[in-house]
Amino acid sequence: QVQLVESGGGLAQDGGSLRLLCAASGRPFSANVMAWFRQAPGGKQRDSVAAITWSGGSTYYSTSVKGRFTISRDKDKNTVYLEMNKLKPEDTGVYYCAAQTKLRPGIDRDTEYDYWGQGTQVTVSS
């Protein structure tokens, strides 16, 4: 059983920075892909923000965050990070960490992930 715990959310100003962490547990922990999703205020769906392959470290970003956010992972610590710079008010939402542990055809839809964290709130004020 995989458990994901996010931390690092909070309040930032427009143009500011925040760093999110996702600690994964489960022995031995292994995943195909780790990702961050965002659920906007009042939104029902979770949108892909960034993803990283656990083994090779290849990264993928949504158009809205490319160039501002950086996803990384530390395999020794079973931790995934999301460095968020140049934050905008539209980045506000609940950020979820997700793990894809079964082979799936894609990586950008929430239905393609097997485990989820509880979410952490990010609020960017203008």
Solvent accessible surface area in square Angstrom, and as a share of the most:
residue,aa,sasa,rsa
1,Q,173,0.77
2,V,23,0.13
3,Q,118,0.53
4,L,9,0.05
5,V,87,0.50
6,E,7,0.03
7,S,57,0.37
8,G,35,0.34
9,G,28,0.27
10,G,31,0.30
11,L,128,0.63
12,A,11,0.08
13,Q,139,0.62
14,D,79,0.41
15,G,50,0.48
16,G,22,0.21
17,S,63,0.41
18,L,32,0.16
19,R,119,0.44
20,L,0,0.00
21,L,61,0.30
22,C,0,0.00
23,A,51,0.40
24,A,10,0.08
25,S,53,0.34
26,G,23,0.22
27,R,241,0.88
28,P,128,0.81
29,F,20,0.08
30,S,74,0.48
31,A,11,0.08
32,N,57,0.29
33,V,9,0.05
34,M,0,0.00
35,A,0,0.00
36,W,0,0.00
37,F,0,0.00
38,R,33,0.12
39,Q,43,0.19
40,A,50,0.39
41,P,99,0.62
42,G,87,0.83
43,G,31,0.30
44,K,195,0.83
45,Q,122,0.54
46,R,70,0.26
47,D,66,0.34
48,S,29,0.19
49,V,1,0.00
50,A,1,0.01
51,A,2,0.01
52,I,5,0.03
53,T,33,0.19
54,W,15,0.05
55,S,88,0.57
56,G,63,0.61
57,G,22,0.21
58,S,55,0.36
59,T,56,0.33
60,Y,105,0.40
61,Y,58,0.22
62,S,32,0.21
63,T,131,0.76
64,S,65,0.42
65,V,0,0.00
66,K,144,0.61
67,G,73,0.71
68,R,26,0.09
69,F,5,0.02
70,T,73,0.42
71,I,4,0.02
72,S,47,0.31
73,R,61,0.22
74,D,42,0.22
75,K,94,0.40
76,D,142,0.73
77,K,139,0.59
78,N,41,0.21
79,T,11,0.06
80,V,1,0.00
81,Y,27,0.10
82,L,0,0.00
83,E,62,0.28
84,M,0,0.00
85,N,57,0.29
86,K,134,0.57
87,L,1,0.00
88,K,81,0.34
89,P,49,0.31
90,E,120,0.54
91,D,2,0.01
92,T,22,0.13
93,G,1,0.01
94,V,40,0.23
95,Y,0,0.00
96,Y,34,0.13
97,C,0,0.00
98,A,0,0.00
99,A,0,0.00
100,Q,4,0.02
101,T,42,0.24
102,K,125,0.53
103,L,164,0.82
104,R,84,0.31
105,P,131,0.82
106,G,21,0.20
107,I,44,0.22
108,D,92,0.47
109,R,144,0.53
110,D,39,0.20
111,T,107,0.62
112,E,10,0.04
113,Y,13,0.05
114,D,36,0.19
115,Y,59,0.22
116,W,64,0.23
117,G,9,0.09
118,Q,114,0.51
119,G,13,0.12
120,T,18,0.10
121,Q,87,0.39
122,V,0,0.00
123,T,51,0.30
124,V,7,0.04
125,S,44,0.28
126,S,126,0.81
